[in-house]
Amino acid sequence: MQFKHTVVGAAVIGGLLLGASGSAFSLSAGAVIGPVIQGVTSYIGGPFAQVLNTMFTQITAQATATIGGEINKAAVANKVVMEGLESARQQQQLNRDAVELSQKLELPANTCQDMAVQDGLAKASASTQANMLSSQKKVSEALKGNTNTLATVTSRFEKTNSKFCSQEDGARGLCEYRPNNELSGADQEAAFLFQSRSGSRTYAAPAGGPSQYDATGDFVTRMVVGIPPEQLRTKDLDKTPQGKAYIELVRRYNGMVSMSAYSLNQIREAGNPIKGLGNTTRMANVEGFANEVDMSMNEAVRRFVHTQFSPKVVQDLATATQPEKILRAMATQNAFGLWLDYQNMEQNSRMEAMLASQLALVAEQSLRPQIDAQRAVASRASKPTATQ
């Protein structure tokens, strides 16, 4: 009977152990198998039951260690995979961030050139204003230096004939016209005040001859000064009331015409070539224009405006994927617009001054005769009559 119980118990325990030892289920089923083993060993009883219990304990420990090792391996492998995936994700994000940052920091095609233009124009504007005093001084000397009208007229006549003889004057036999002289007639033609014969806004400076800057200076003198009032030749005349009145009228005349001279000289200085300005502004080699290293402020502005509407710039901004690039281009154009606004303000100031001077002359022409006539009447009325 005892042998029968032992055989049955061994069969039950063997089946349970074989079914559980090779499976991960053994860990979760340990709580169920344990009581069953205890029941079987109690049923068998005796030393064999103790042996079976020891076998169960060893097999369970071995299965647990084996399965735990497999789980650890799986966990390590899963950790490696997850870390690899995370590393790849971070790398992709870094690449995307780098591309996005590069696009945001990308400058418009002409950024360096635009900055050079703005710096160059600021310096050119300062240089132009500094030269204005010299130009005004020459006009003032022409106004106040006429001590002999015949000599003054003769000097100007001969200078034009020798340096700037026009085709029309040559045909009349007044001077020798030279067809290769690109400045012929430049001292009596307003077009040369604004451009050279080639169309550039930079005044021409032919080698071995007078420059367009000199010709436009004579043009300003001819237009503003004309034949200036002749100065008093003796010092005694300024001791009389009549002489003093004449001197004051001449001074007032000089002040009036200096206003127009100032505006014309502003235009003249803006066309005067400045040494190295083409390289400073990076406008010397612009597509569609002749190479100019020494250029005027007006020519630099003209070329800069052209570059802002070039196909390259338009396409560059049209294909921009980030707003920062467009905003930078807008900031550049706004800065240039601010510079132009300042130039317009200066121009408006000159125009206002000339209009004010013209108003003063109109008021004098219309009111002064009436004032003088009324003064004469008032003077006669204030004198005592003969009957009194």
Buried (B, 14 or more C-beta within 10 A) or exposed (E): EEEEBBEEBBEBBEEBBEEBBEEEEBBEBEEEBEEBBEEBBEEBEEEBBEEBBEBBEEBBEEBEEBBEEEEEEEEEEEEEEEEEEEEEEEEEEEEEEEEEEEEEEBBBBBBEBBBBBBEBBEBBBEBBEEBBEEBBEBBBEBBBEBEEEEEBEEEBEEBBBEBBBBEEBBEEEBBEBEEEBBBBBBBBBEEBBEBBEEEBBBBBBEEEBBBBBBBBBBBBBBBBBEEBBEBBEEEEBEEEEEBEEBBEEBEEEBEBBBBBBBBBBBBBBBBBBBEEBBBBBBBBEBEEBEEBBBBBBBBBBBBBEBBBEBEEBEEBBEEBEBEEBBEBBEEBEEBBEEBEEEBEEEEEEBEEBBEEBEEEEEEEEEEEEEEEEEEEEEEEEEEEEEEE
